[in-house]
Amino acid sequence: MAFDIYDFTTLTSSIHQSLSESLPPLAVEMIEWTLVGLSMLIFVALFGLILVYLERKVCALFQQRLGPMRVGKWGLLQTIADFVKLLMKELITPNRADKFLYNLAPFIVIIVTFMAIAAIPFAKGLQALDFDIGVFYVSAISSLGVIGILLAGWASNNKYSLIGAMRSGAQIISYELSVGLTLITMIIFAGTMQISGIVDAQASGWFIFRGHIPAIIAFIIFLIAGTAETNRGPFDLAEAESELTAGFHTEYSGIKFAFFFLAEYVNLFIVSAMATVLFLGGWQPLHFGSFEGFNQVMDFIPPIFWFFGKVMFIIYMIMWFKWTFPRLRVDQILTLEWKYLLPVNLFNILLMTLIVLMGWHF
Amino acid sequence: MASESLILFFITAVILVGSALIFSSLVPPKSSNPFKFEPYECGIETVGESWLQYTVGYYLFAILFLIFDVEAVFLFPWATIIREAGITAFVEILIFFTILGLGLLYAWKKHALKWE
């Protein structure tokens, strides 16, 4: 690489060295952990706020409105004001609820998102955990989120909550299959489950271009299934306002509600980041075969901008779906998954295997 | 960082949620009346128990999910070594998929995939 200044490993190792010189190893470890934890906390909080703002603005764009405009310049402080408002609201635990499980549910959804975000590669060397089973780890951890949702719905002891949780559970576990199988399709192509390895393998070209037909099919299925996984429209019947008030989090108030909201948006980020890593080359810049000048210019843009640019693009697409398609019914959702996506996915895996074995890819 | 630092992310999340919950339960003003802590059903008093037996349809899909998810677990290690294992692995997975496909077809034929 021509631009090593964009490599974050130099930054992290220099911090590590300067700390090691003056402090005992245990203290160094503690400080580093605190730093990583704090930066994760700040990232999640900030990104959640930005995404909520973005969602409102994108919604306004599609409905030819202005969206939030009053609080701060272009309404930029609107979500912060909302956050403060939610923080200052009284917490309510309903009388009939199972108190312990009711309060446990927001913990579970947030813990799951934090643990999944640990494996996301933001740029070269800017990845907290780089397992050799990274992709498998992310899919395994993020599938635990459904437990939080089911707990929330069940423990609230409210009929709306229960119906919402059940729908959401059926939907999430169904679409998890599709997400898992598209991940497998791309692992076949990459030959590794390590996230940094997958990103490195795309230096010569993104998988969506190199894997052509099966990769594009997998990408489309991943987007559909990812939208369903995050409970977003058109698959948001778990919290269909017109029939279930707010679905599984009907009984949650104040900051507890905000955590479900935050988890939804961080999950949206995780799905988009996984799509970016698996199909769009992670933080790798766009390269076209032998256009040296073009490739050089693309190298000049820092990887972290590439990563967030691609993630934002996918997030925008998923928001676009939400404001374009009408909400599906529960039977339509299950039919789409089990009768269309699952068989197509299985054939797609075979096609991808054939293409990899025959070497019919770029 | 090593994998034991997973605990770090766990702790960070617990601190985030815990501190916000503690703040929110201490600082904001409180009020109480007999109806405030009833289940919210748009103003109408709730009728009967909410912890009910639930439609068996969801249960069927959970079983199907279990079958196919276990299958996916088998596929993950297979997918990483397919390049080395070559055409033998392809034939093996073809047999595996045929059995699975028959299972899916059976469920389809028995109307297990139909929502009622």
HADDOCK unambig.tbl for C-alpha pairs under 7 A between the chains (distance, minus, plus):
assign (segid A and resid 33 and name CA) (segid B and resid 8 and name CA) 6.89 0.50 0.50
assign (segid A and resid 37 and name CA) (segid B and resid 8 and name CA) 6.69 0.50 0.50
assign (segid A and resid 37 and name CA) (segid B and resid 9 and name CA) 6.61 0.50 0.50
assign (segid A and resid 37 and name CA) (segid B and resid 12 and name CA) 5.93 0.50 0.50
assign (segid A and resid 87 and name CA) (segid B and resid 24 and name CA) 5.90 0.50 0.50
assign (segid A and resid 88 and name CA) (segid B and resid 24 and name CA) 6.32 0.50 0.50
assign (segid A and resid 88 and name CA) (segid B and resid 28 and name CA) 5.02 0.50 0.50
assign (segid A and resid 89 and name CA) (segid B and resid 24 and name CA) 6.96 0.50 0.50
assign (segid A and resid 89 and name CA) (segid B and resid 28 and name CA) 5.81 0.50 0.50
assign (segid A and resid 90 and name CA) (segid B and resid 24 and name CA) 6.62 0.50 0.50
assign (segid A and resid 90 and name CA) (segid B and resid 25 and name CA) 6.77 0.50 0.50
assign (segid A and resid 90 and name CA) (segid B and resid 28 and name CA) 5.61 0.50 0.50
assign (segid A and resid 90 and name CA) (segid B and resid 29 and name CA) 6.54 0.50 0.50
assign (segid A and resid 90 and name CA) (segid B and resid 30 and name CA) 6.13 0.50 0.50
assign (segid A and resid 91 and name CA) (segid B and resid 24 and name CA) 6.62 0.50 0.50
assign (segid A and resid 91 and name CA) (segid B and resid 25 and name CA) 6.14 0.50 0.50
assign (segid A and resid 93 and name CA) (segid B and resid 37 and name CA) 6.87 0.50 0.50
assign (segid A and resid 94 and name CA) (segid B and resid 37 and name CA) 4.47 0.50 0.50
assign (segid A and resid 94 and name CA) (segid B and resid 38 and name CA) 5.89 0.50 0.50
assign (segid A and resid 94 and name CA) (segid B and resid 39 and name CA) 6.36 0.50 0.50
assign (segid A and resid 95 and name CA) (segid B and resid 37 and name CA) 5.35 0.50 0.50
assign (segid A and resid 95 and name CA) (segid B and resid 38 and name CA) 6.19 0.50 0.50
assign (segid A and resid 107 and name CA) (segid B and resid 14 and name CA) 6.45 0.50 0.50
assign (segid A and resid 107 and name CA) (segid B and resid 17 and name CA) 6.19 0.50 0.50
assign (segid A and resid 110 and name CA) (segid B and resid 13 and name CA) 6.05 0.50 0.50
assign (segid A and resid 111 and name CA) (segid B and resid 10 and name CA) 5.69 0.50 0.50
assign (segid A and resid 111 and name CA) (segid B and resid 13 and name CA) 5.02 0.50 0.50
assign (segid A and resid 111 and name CA) (segid B and resid 14 and name CA) 6.75 0.50 0.50
assign (segid A and resid 114 and name CA) (segid B and resid 9 and name CA) 5.86 0.50 0.50
assign (segid A and resid 114 and name CA) (segid B and resid 13 and name CA) 6.24 0.50 0.50
assign (segid A and resid 115 and name CA) (segid B and resid 6 and name CA) 6.86 0.50 0.50
assign (segid A and resid 115 and name CA) (segid B and resid 9 and name CA) 5.57 0.50 0.50
assign (segid A and resid 115 and name CA) (segid B and resid 10 and name CA) 6.50 0.50 0.50
assign (segid A and resid 128 and name CA) (segid B and resid 1 and name CA) 6.27 0.50 0.50
assign (segid A and resid 129 and name CA) (segid B and resid 1 and name CA) 5.89 0.50 0.50
assign (segid A and resid 129 and name CA) (segid B and resid 2 and name CA) 6.92 0.50 0.50
assign (segid A and resid 129 and name CA) (segid B and resid 3 and name CA) 6.71 0.50 0.50
assign (segid A and resid 157 and name CA) (segid B and resid 50 and name CA) 5.52 0.50 0.50
assign (segid A and resid 157 and name CA) (segid B and resid 51 and name CA) 6.37 0.50 0.50
assign (segid A and resid 158 and name CA) (segid B and resid 39 and name CA) 5.82 0.50 0.50
assign (segid A and resid 158 and name CA) (segid B and resid 50 and name CA) 5.69 0.50 0.50
assign (segid A and resid 159 and name CA) (segid B and resid 50 and name CA) 5.44 0.50 0.50
assign (segid A and resid 170 and name CA) (segid B and resid 58 and name CA) 6.15 0.50 0.50
assign (segid A and resid 170 and name CA) (segid B and resid 61 and name CA) 6.90 0.50 0.50
assign (segid A and resid 173 and name CA) (segid B and resid 65 and name CA) 6.62 0.50 0.50
assign (segid A and resid 174 and name CA) (segid B and resid 65 and name CA) 6.32 0.50 0.50
assign (segid A and resid 177 and name CA) (segid B and resid 69 and name CA) 6.30 0.50 0.50
assign (segid A and resid 180 and name CA) (segid B and resid 72 and name CA) 6.76 0.50 0.50
assign (segid A and resid 181 and name CA) (segid B and resid 72 and name CA) 6.72 0.50 0.50
assign (segid A and resid 184 and name CA) (segid B and resid 76 and name CA) 6.12 0.50 0.50
assign (segid A and resid 184 and name CA) (segid B and resid 79 and name CA) 6.26 0.50 0.50
assign (segid A and resid 187 and name CA) (segid B and resid 79 and name CA) 5.90 0.50 0.50
assign (segid A and resid 187 and name CA) (segid B and resid 80 and name CA) 6.19 0.50 0.50
assign (segid A and resid 188 and name CA) (segid B and resid 79 and name CA) 4.59 0.50 0.50
assign (segid A and resid 188 and name CA) (segid B and resid 80 and name CA) 5.92 0.50 0.50
assign (segid A and resid 188 and name CA) (segid B and resid 82 and name CA) 6.57 0.50 0.50
assign (segid A and resid 191 and name CA) (segid B and resid 79 and name CA) 6.85 0.50 0.50
assign (segid A and resid 191 and name CA) (segid B and resid 80 and name CA) 4.58 0.50 0.50
assign (segid A and resid 191 and name CA) (segid B and resid 81 and name CA) 6.44 0.50 0.50
assign (segid A and resid 191 and name CA) (segid B and resid 83 and name CA) 6.91 0.50 0.50
assign (segid A and resid 192 and name CA) (segid B and resid 80 and name CA) 5.21 0.50 0.50
assign (segid A and resid 193 and name CA) (segid B and resid 80 and name CA) 6.88 0.50 0.50
assign (segid A and resid 251 and name CA) (segid B and resid 40 and name CA) 6.63 0.50 0.50
assign (segid A and resid 331 and name CA) (segid B and resid 115 and name CA) 5.22 0.50 0.50
assign (segid A and resid 338 and name CA) (segid B and resid 113 and name CA) 6.93 0.50 0.50
assign (segid A and resid 357 and name CA) (segid B and resid 83 and name CA) 6.54 0.50 0.50
assign (segid A and resid 357 and name CA) (segid B and resid 86 and name CA) 6.44 0.50 0.50
